[in-house]
Amino acid sequence: MRGVVMYAPGDVRVEEREDAKIIEPTDAVIRVSAACICGSDLWLYRGIEALNGPTPMGHEYIGVVEQVGDQVRNVKVGDFVVGSFVASDNTCEICQAGYQSRCIHNVMMGSEGTQAELARIPLADGTLVATPGEPDKDLIPSLLAASDVLGTGWFAAVAAEAGPGKTIAVVGDGAVGLSAVLAAKQLGAERIIAFSRHPERQALAREFGATDIVEERGDAGAAKIKELTGGYGAHGVVEAVGTQESMWQAINSARAGGYVGYVGVTHGVQLDGLNLFFTGVHLHGGPAPVRRFLPELIRLIWDRTIDPGKVFDLTLPLDEAAEGYKAMDERRATKVLLTL
């Protein structure tokens, strides 16, 4: 099968890999219908995270089940499925509490490399959700978004306590931040303030439900949120970047007693305990339990209530994945969809 492999920072290749196959009786193998490049893949591409030799890439996926292990009961060959970027059994106490990404048996799907023609899905019964039928072609981008960025943005908005009467600020205008804007709107937030300096992303944020756009960053950005909210700060803030500046921008944008839902993969973030102590904010986040939200997200997409696939602004064939990585690294694309 063809698949994307990263050899070194900036060195992405599409090459023949061994076909995905059933290893455990709880596995499934899917034929990938579409894959994509994630902002978190760029940490490796930019050399911020270390590569341990040639690494198969990708953790977002949708497709059709081709094989199932002997113990798989919830999906069958021929099902069109969406799965989380973290495989989970969906039965352990952590899963049952709604935190499937921290399942005691979790498998990070990046270890499987889903930017490929075939993908092995561990713990298939707890990870995959079948759609009501074969999706229309125009639903493919939105269903793919549900595998990670939509579910992650949704979790961030939930962690930020988005709801009726609330003001929610979103730090980060990538695919996850934009998805969080959409989620906050669907959850009933009254006011949604998106931080963005990019006109095309500002436009999509407004389409998804943003009521205000703030271009300032860091302390100036947090001060602007206070100004827009009568000195109080937002009821909840989504942090969807993962840097020291973005984390404190989010914390300082929240009012005392407010909530910060952080889902940006942190790099170099340090929280001064005394400063944090006096903010009085709630911090809640981490790897999003996408599996918790998948049934509802699939329903909203299937019913055409939401169209999160608009975060994909560049579509390329799998063989041109290297150009997709370059485009996202250079911020010429928000998120790249790879066709197979």
C-alpha positions, 0 to 999 in steps of 0.5 A: 500500500502507498503511505506517507513517511517522514524521514527527517524535518521537512522530508516527507515521502510517499512510498510503498509500505507493508499492507495493514493487517489484523494483528489482534482479534480486536482489530479492524482494517479499513480502506481509507477514503480520505486522510489529512494533515494535522497541525500537530504533524508540523511539530515533527515537520519543523523539527520541534519534536524528534523523529526516531527514524522514518515514521509513518504519518497520520492519525485522522481517517475515515473509510470502509471496513475491509477486515475485522478480527474474530472479536469485533462485534460493533462494525462489519465488513462494508461499513463506512466508519469514522474513528478517533485519533486515539483508539480506545476500548470504550468500556474501561472506567475512564472511557465510561466517564467520557475520557476515551482518549485516556483509556487505560488501553489507549493506542495513539493512532499516529503509531499506525500512520493513517495517511495511507491506503489502508489502516489498522484500527486497534480496539475497533469496537470501541474506536469506530462509529459507523455512519448511517450508510454510504455518505454523499461525496460532499460529506467526506470532508466534514466526516473526516474533520470529526475524526480529530479537529472537530471533536477536539474543538468540540471538547475544548468548547465543552471544557470552556463551558460554552453555553447559553448566555456565555461569552467564549474566546478562542485562541488559535485560528487553525482548524481546531480553533475554527472548529471550537468556534463552530462548537461554541455556536452549536452549544449556544454561546451568546458571544464568540470572540475569535483571535485571528490575524488572517482575513480568510480565517476571520471570514470562516470564523464569522461563518461558523459563528464568531461575533467578534474578531481580535487581532491582538495577541499575548497580553494585549489580546487578553487586555482586549478581551477584558475591554470587550467584556466590561473588565470581566473577561470571557466566561470561557476560553479555548486554547488551541495552539500550545505555546507559552504565550497562547496558554497565558493569553487564554488564562488571562482572557478568562474572568475569575471563576472562568474556564479554560479548555486547552487542547493545543499540544503544549510545547515549552509551556510553564505555569507559574503557580502563584500567578495561576493561583490568583487567576481563579480560573478552571483549567481542563483539557488534554487530548480530546476524547473524540469518541465521546462526541462522535455519534452526535457529530456524525448525526449533525453532519449527516443531517447537514446541520453543520459543515465543519469540512470547510476548514479544509482549504487545500485538497491534494492527492496522497502522492502530493502529501509533501506539498500539503505539509509545505503549504501548512508549514508556510500557512498557505493552507489551514488544513489539507485533505488528502484524497486516495 
